[in-house]
Amino acid sequence: MHAAVTVCPHPLDTRTPRVPENLAYSLTLPAALASPAVARSATRTILEAHGLYDVTAAAPQVIGELAACACLFTPSDSVYLSLRYRDDALRISLYDGHPRHTHRRLAAACDGRRRSLLLLLACVMHACDGEWGFGESPEPGDGTRLWAVLPGARLRHVQRGTSAIRRG
């Protein structure tokens, strides 16, 4: 009996250190008004747990904007959020169930509406030298993928500059 207890894993997982390179999270969120706030809060916690304090100013804002847009457009009950840290950049993807329109004019109108809802996101991404966009989801089940890439080195520079402005 005692031998079986000794093979149980220790409650503290020391095999997987919480470093930026191990950041890989996925969340399914309800398509509800509260979901962008939940996504922002979860993101702050995740980033801090992995020592990514440099991106905790911009990333929750970006995720909140993407989540709000996804929740508005999806015809399904939920949206899917993916956070990954690769190549010194935080990679964010949000998937909604809104299929891409096949009619050219409908697609252009829908894309224009998405872009207008994401104006704040565009400003944040410009300030961080990041990239963002949306398009047909490569995942099965149709829908739209919204994505953003926040480069780590540039975010450190932007946050330092912002802190200096606040102090001065």
BAFI-3210 file (N, C-alpha, C; in Angstrom, 3 decimals, decimal comma, padded with zeros to 6 digits):
// residues 168
n [1|2|3|4|5|6|7|8|9|10|11|12|13|14|15|16|17|18|19|20|21|22|23|24|25|26|27|28|29|30|31|32|33|34|35|36|37|38|39|40|41|42|43|44|45|46|47|48|49|50|51|52|53|54|55|56|57|58|59|60|61|62|63|64|65|66|67|68|69|70|71|72|73|74|75|76|77|78|79|80|81|82|83|84|85|86|87|88|89|90|91|92|93|94|95|96|97|98|99|100|101|102|103|104|105|106|107|108|109|110|111|112|113|114|115|116|117|118|119|120|121|122|123|124|125|126|127|128|129|130|131|132|133|134|135|136|137|138|139|140|141|142|143|144|145|146|147|148|149|150|151|152|153|154|155|156|157|158|159|160|161|162|163|164|165|166|167|168]
n.u [000,811|001,875|003,852|002,439|001,613|003,958|004,565|002,881|002,433|004,125|002,430|003,340|004,305|007,280|008,428|007,693|008,687|007,490|007,987|008,373|008,610|007,142|004,527|001,392|-001,803|-005,304|-008,623|-012,096|-014,685|-017,839|-020,102|-020,657|-021,453|-019,759|-017,474|-015,148|-013,989|-013,413|-011,556|-009,501|-008,741|-007,928|-005,796|-003,979|-003,297|-002,143|000,053|001,573|002,141|003,955|006,037|005,946|005,830|006,265|004,486|001,999|000,560|-000,295|-001,284|-003,723|-005,511|-005,532|-006,512|-009,019|-010,290|-010,280|-011,785|-014,250|-015,094|-015,220|-017,209|-019,396|-019,799|-020,063|-022,274|-022,583|-022,587|-020,221|-016,767|-013,340|-010,226|-006,760|-003,550|-000,149|003,385|005,988|009,105|009,969|007,563|004,151|001,504|-001,712|-004,848|-008,203|-011,160|-014,197|-017,563|-018,560|-019,179|-017,203|-018,269|-019,480|-020,349|-019,092|-019,626|-021,042|-019,058|-017,122|-018,521|-018,941|-016,281|-015,473|-017,058|-016,016|-013,379|-013,919|-014,844|-012,533|-010,768|-009,432|-007,812|-006,172|-004,735|-003,307|-001,771|-000,252|001,292|002,846|004,317|003,200|001,444|-001,694|-004,861|-007,582|-009,454|-010,534|-011,020|-008,512|-009,066|-011,121|-014,681|-015,562|-015,934|-014,341|-011,049|-009,436|-006,488|-003,439|-000,122|002,140|005,147|007,759|010,225|009,847|007,609|008,664|010,190|008,214|006,647|008,482|008,903|006,336|006,089|008,031|006,939|004,680|005,894|007,197]
n.v [-001,189|001,270|001,716|002,425|004,987|006,470|006,752|008,596|011,757|014,688|017,449|019,925|020,900|020,382|019,716|021,162|024,162|027,506|029,411|031,902|030,508|028,197|028,910|028,129|028,138|027,450|028,512|028,107|030,243|031,549|033,043|035,792|038,920|039,283|037,839|039,053|040,504|038,426|037,026|038,956|039,138|036,473|036,349|038,242|036,908|034,537|035,560|036,797|034,555|033,290|034,990|037,144|040,047|042,257|042,372|042,666|045,005|045,647|043,201|042,209|044,221|043,914|041,276|041,589|043,279|041,663|039,477|040,696|041,425|038,883|037,667|039,243|038,628|035,840|033,159|031,021|029,447|029,905|031,069|030,592|030,839|031,164|031,199|031,635|031,596|032,255|032,512|034,978|036,390|037,098|035,198|035,432|034,017|034,053|032,340|032,409|031,410|032,536|032,213|032,809|035,041|034,190|035,780|038,581|041,350|041,175|039,978|042,016|044,074|042,891|042,468|045,144|046,042|044,530|045,559|048,222|047,825|047,073|049,206|050,375|048,243|048,196|050,570|050,015|047,844|049,078|050,848|049,006|047,812|045,490|042,775|042,085|040,620|039,145|036,388|033,600|030,740|028,334|026,058|023,113|023,256|025,690|029,293|032,242|033,396|035,456|037,233|038,135|039,325|040,026|041,448|040,657|042,089|044,708|045,465|045,641|047,932|049,858|049,805|050,676|053,279|054,342|054,173|055,972|058,346|058,561|058,937|061,367]
n.w [000,000|000,842|-001,078|-003,371|-002,804|-002,890|-005,576|-006,568|-008,147|-007,067|-005,486|-006,337|-009,406|-010,663|-012,994|-015,227|-015,786|-015,227|-017,583|-020,175|-022,645|-022,303|-022,374|-023,258|-023,811|-023,907|-024,174|-023,898|-024,325|-023,280|-025,599|-024,591|-022,935|-020,732|-021,292|-022,654|-020,491|-018,712|-020,269|-020,414|-017,698|-017,148|-018,915|-017,848|-015,459|-016,472|-017,969|-015,933|-014,364|-015,976|-015,987|-017,737|-017,466|-018,966|-021,090|-019,997|-020,056|-022,697|-023,833|-022,451|-023,265|-026,058|-026,261|-025,065|-026,932|-029,261|-028,298|-027,716|-030,284|-031,516|-029,942|-030,596|-033,286|-033,555|-034,339|-032,768|-029,471|-028,180|-028,112|-029,061|-027,525|-027,978|-026,608|-027,110|-026,680|-028,656|-030,325|-029,126|-028,969|-028,223|-029,214|-030,281|-030,789|-031,786|-032,272|-033,961|-034,721|-037,026|-040,341|-043,277|-045,795|-049,020|-051,077|-052,701|-052,073|-049,644|-048,072|-048,088|-046,760|-044,250|-043,421|-043,294|-041,196|-039,079|-039,041|-038,286|-035,704|-034,527|-034,243|-032,016|-031,281|-033,555|-033,165|-030,772|-031,639|-033,613|-032,053|-030,718|-032,675|-033,652|-035,289|-036,828|-037,703|-039,579|-040,842|-042,872|-040,926|-040,419|-039,125|-038,715|-039,230|-040,085|-039,825|-038,408|-037,962|-035,734|-035,163|-033,451|-033,063|-030,673|-030,361|-028,128|-027,454|-028,446|-026,981|-024,407|-024,679|-025,325|-022,982|-021,039|-021,937|-021,576|-018,796|-018,011|-018,921|-017,293|-014,791|-015,104]
ca.u [000,000|002,724|004,578|001,559|001,574|005,218|004,651|001,992|003,207|004,139|001,441|004,013|004,872|008,613|008,899|007,382|008,848|006,632|008,801|007,626|008,629|006,157|003,175|000,510|-003,099|-006,500|-009,829|-013,366|-015,451|-019,201|-020,286|-021,437|-020,887|-018,723|-016,319|-013,913|-013,404|-012,859|-010,361|-008,457|-008,295|-007,184|-004,548|-003,059|-002,835|-001,275|001,296|002,337|002,620|005,082|007,057|005,856|005,302|006,445|003,355|000,718|-000,183|-000,909|-001,960|-005,135|-006,298|-005,662|-007,397|-010,370|-010,853|-010,541|-012,874|-015,512|-015,470|-015,609|-018,496|-020,449|-020,013|-020,309|-023,649|-022,591|-022,661|-018,905|-015,602|-012,171|-009,042|-005,487|-002,389|001,123|004,562|006,981|010,008|009,916|006,310|002,899|000,632|-003,094|-005,838|-009,584|-011,966|-015,641|-018,286|-019,146|-018,549|-016,836|-019,289|-019,013|-020,674|-018,032|-020,089|-021,328|-017,771|-016,492|-019,270|-018,672|-014,897|-015,453|-017,652|-015,014|-012,288|-014,364|-014,912|-011,179|-009,919|-008,558|-006,818|-005,219|-003,869|-002,405|-000,828|000,666|002,218|003,716|004,890|002,662|000,665|-003,009|-005,718|-008,647|-009,732|-011,164|-010,345|-007,950|-009,567|-012,377|-015,907|-015,813|-015,744|-013,334|-009,933|-008,865|-005,189|-002,519|001,214|002,773|006,572|008,208|011,259|009,251|006,710|009,477|010,560|007,009|006,218|009,430|008,618|005,078|006,353|008,795|006,002|003,844|006,688|007,637]
ca.v [000,000|002,444|001,904|003,104|006,401|007,114|007,004|009,704|012,974|015,729|018,472|021,029|020,386|020,950|019,270|022,153|025,507|028,532|030,387|032,321|029,510|027,147|029,473|027,550|028,009|027,533|028,708|028,240|031,257|031,734|034,252|036,623|040,239|039,203|037,060|039,827|040,807|037,163|036,761|039,899|038,731|035,217|036,660|038,860|035,850|033,652|036,261|036,965|033,230|032,937|036,030|038,082|041,303|043,280|042,427|042,692|046,241|045,604|041,937|042,136|045,129|043,259|040,120|042,097|043,767|040,507|038,684|041,425|041,296|037,483|037,408|039,930|038,034|034,403|032,683|029,883|029,771|030,113|031,417|029,849|031,680|030,461|032,039|030,934|032,457|031,650|033,438|036,258|037,091|036,511|034,929|035,352|033,665|033,880|031,723|032,502|030,538|033,289|031,773|033,834|035,184|033,862|036,911|039,582|042,570|040,827|039,771|043,334|044,789|042,217|042,789|046,559|046,145|043,999|046,538|049,393|047,417|046,801|050,396|050,499|047,186|048,645|051,585|049,333|047,047|050,021|051,334|047,897|047,208|044,147|042,440|041,537|040,437|038,153|035,704|032,294|029,870|027,112|024,934|022,543|023,781|027,047|030,377|033,265|033,459|036,774|036,946|039,234|038,932|041,101|041,139|040,893|043,114|046,029|045,766|046,089|049,311|050,693|049,909|051,535|054,664|054,740|054,363|057,209|059,448|058,676|059,463|062,737]
ca.w [000,000|000,969|-002,333|-004,324|-002,448|-003,247|-007,010|-006,922|-008,400|-006,042|-005,853|-007,011|-010,646|-010,898|-014,306|-016,246|-015,222|-015,824|-018,309|-021,370|-023,724|-022,017|-022,368|-024,280|-023,160|-024,734|-023,386|-024,581|-023,609|-023,794|-026,416|-023,680|-022,676|-019,703|-021,734|-022,842|-019,180|-018,218|-021,073|-019,976|-016,362|-017,288|-019,609|-016,871|-014,562|-017,249|-018,291|-014,699|-013,955|-016,843|-015,899|-018,866|-016,949|-019,997|-022,017|-019,291|-020,346|-024,028|-024,173|-022,047|-024,108|-027,365|-026,117|-024,811|-028,197|-030,132|-027,719|-027,897|-031,699|-031,758|-029,275|-031,349|-034,605|-033,606|-034,203|-031,840|-028,045|-027,584|-028,924|-028,614|-027,396|-027,879|-026,277|-027,246|-026,719|-029,532|-031,015|-028,404|-029,286|-027,748|-030,358|-029,810|-031,805|-031,339|-033,320|-033,784|-035,641|-038,140|-041,590|-044,259|-046,835|-050,363|-051,930|-052,578|-051,389|-048,250|-047,413|-047,906|-045,719|-042,985|-043,064|-042,918|-039,850|-038,136|-038,944|-037,521|-034,299|-034,049|-034,401|-030,850|-031,442|-034,580|-032,544|-029,837|-032,418|-034,271|-031,032|-030,314|-033,881|-033,780|-036,474|-036,519|-038,862|-039,467|-042,096|-042,745|-039,969|-041,004|-038,329|-039,222|-038,646|-040,583|-038,882|-038,653|-037,023|-035,479|-034,586|-033,174|-032,627|-029,910|-030,196|-026,763|-027,302|-028,688|-025,869|-023,280|-024,977|-025,231|-021,593|-020,337|-022,340|-020,956|-017,375|-017,855|-019,147|-016,107|-013,685|-015,388]
c.u [000,857|003,462|003,735|001,510|002,835|005,330|003,720|002,818|003,077|003,146|002,060|004,720|006,199|009,152|008,692|007,513|007,966|007,512|008,028|007,542|007,632|004,727|002,394|-000,825|-004,217|-007,712|-011,040|-014,217|-016,872|-019,272|-021,203|-020,715|-019,742|-017,436|-015,067|-013,223|-012,761|-011,566|-009,210|-007,878|-007,459|-005,829|-003,536|-002,453|-001,839|000,067|002,176|002,904|003,836|006,153|007,045|005,213|005,358|005,237|002,001|-000,052|-000,953|-001,750|-003,404|-006,029|-006,567|-006,654|-008,833|-011,042|-011,193|-011,721|-014,221|-016,002|-015,954|-016,973|-019,652|-020,796|-020,442|-021,800|-023,735|-022,607|-021,309|-017,883|-014,408|-010,960|-007,803|-004,378|-001,140|002,242|005,630|007,813|009,919|008,677|005,130|001,969|-000,768|-003,988|-007,199|-010,378|-013,439|-016,309|-018,892|-018,453|-018,238|-017,906|-018,693|-019,308|-019,687|-018,464|-020,418|-020,029|-017,085|-017,194|-018,981|-017,248|-014,763|-016,011|-016,679|-013,888|-012,691|-014,485|-013,525|-010,236|-008,963|-007,454|-005,754|-004,250|-002,858|-001,356|000,186|001,718|003,227|004,472|004,438|001,907|-000,680|-003,786|-006,841|-008,880|-010,383|-010,350|-009,781|-008,417|-010,842|-013,587|-016,225|-015,524|-014,635|-012,287|-009,469|-007,540|-004,383|-001,201|001,845|004,241|007,059|009,193|010,683|008,333|007,487|009,841|009,361|006,607|007,177|009,165|007,352|005,297|007,095|007,896|005,148|004,596|006,996|006,591]
c.v [001,256|002,737|002,652|004,597|007,113|007,403|008,124|010,954|013,963|016,818|019,686|020,472|021,076|020,544|020,322|023,552|026,513|029,642|030,774|031,254|028,380|027,668|028,913|027,244|028,133|027,639|028,726|029,157|031,308|033,027|035,192|037,941|040,204|038,535|037,881|040,178|039,559|036,845|037,683|039,475|037,454|035,469|037,286|037,795|034,930|034,316|036,436|035,632|032,800|034,022|037,029|039,395|042,394|043,428|042,545|043,991|046,113|044,353|041,857|043,058|044,490|042,100|040,554|042,574|042,619|039,678|039,378|041,283|039,876|037,179|038,085|039,208|036,579|034,064|031,524|030,382|030,117|030,571|030,714|030,770|030,813|031,476|031,177|031,970|031,720|032,756|034,858|037,078|036,332|036,396|034,628|034,986|033,529|033,360|031,926|031,666|031,250|032,884|032,954|033,853|034,859|034,999|038,047|040,812|042,312|040,637|041,108|044,128|044,201|042,537|044,251|046,769|045,637|045,016|047,746|049,062|047,230|047,994|050,585|049,449|047,619|049,668|050,940|048,553|047,934|050,510|050,262|047,276|045,760|043,971|041,882|041,368|039,457|037,563|034,363|031,416|028,648|025,864|024,383|023,182|025,197|028,102|031,311|033,209|034,902|036,522|038,230|038,649|040,150|040,742|041,552|042,031|044,510|046,415|046,225|047,551|050,251|050,874|050,784|052,993|055,190|055,005|055,665|058,426|059,657|059,299|060,943|063,741]
c.w [000,000|-000,349|-003,360|-004,060|-002,915|-004,740|-007,468|-007,183|-007,244|-006,447|-006,558|-008,237|-010,926|-012,265|-015,374|-015,641|-015,958|-016,388|-019,564|-022,454|-023,513|-022,013|-023,552|-023,609|-024,186|-023,816|-024,312|-023,728|-024,142|-024,606|-025,642|-023,428|-021,668|-020,188|-022,028|-021,516|-018,573|-018,957|-020,660|-018,624|-016,414|-017,935|-018,657|-015,952|-015,263|-017,522|-017,054|-014,213|-014,764|-016,867|-017,033|-018,423|-018,014|-020,909|-021,327|-019,484|-021,658|-024,270|-023,690|-022,879|-025,475|-027,282|-025,858|-026,083|-029,136|-029,616|-027,897|-029,330|-031,999|-031,153|-030,006|-032,650|-034,585|-033,503|-033,200|-030,391|-027,434|-028,622|-028,298|-028,641|-027,247|-027,622|-026,376|-027,204|-027,500|-030,171|-030,442|-028,777|-028,691|-028,950|-029,838|-030,982|-031,139|-032,517|-032,983|-034,871|-036,837|-039,445|-042,500|-045,350|-048,199|-051,343|-051,639|-051,785|-049,915|-047,463|-047,127|-046,799|-044,336|-042,507|-042,628|-041,517|-038,798|-037,938|-038,107|-036,036|-033,683|-034,207|-033,222|-030,897|-032,444|-034,000|-031,597|-030,614|-033,148|-033,273|-030,622|-031,481|-034,051|-035,082|-036,019|-037,810|-038,560|-040,833|-041,820|-041,811|-040,672|-040,267|-038,946|-038,539|-039,065|-039,522|-039,300|-037,560|-036,944|-034,784|-034,357|-032,700|-031,974|-029,700|-028,807|-026,609|-027,481|-027,538|-024,642|-023,459|-024,815|-023,785|-020,796|-020,661|-021,689|-019,469|-017,128|-018,028|-017,912|-014,935|-013,864|-015,307]
res [m|h|a|a|v|t|v|c|p|h|p|l|d|t|r|t|p|r|v|p|e|n|l|a|y|s|l|t|l|p|a|a|l|a|s|p|a|v|a|r|s|a|t|r|t|i|l|e|a|h|g|l|y|d|v|t|a|a|a|p|q|v|i|g|e|l|a|a|c|a|c|l|f|t|p|s|d|s|v|y|l|s|l|r|y|r|d|d|a|l|r|i|s|l|y|d|g|h|p|r|h|t|h|r|r|l|a|a|a|c|d|g|r|r|r|s|l|l|l|l|l|a|c|v|m|h|a|c|d|g|e|w|g|f|g|e|s|p|e|p|g|d|g|t|r|l|w|a|v|l|p|g|a|r|l|r|h|v|q|r|g|t|s|a|i|r|r|g]
***
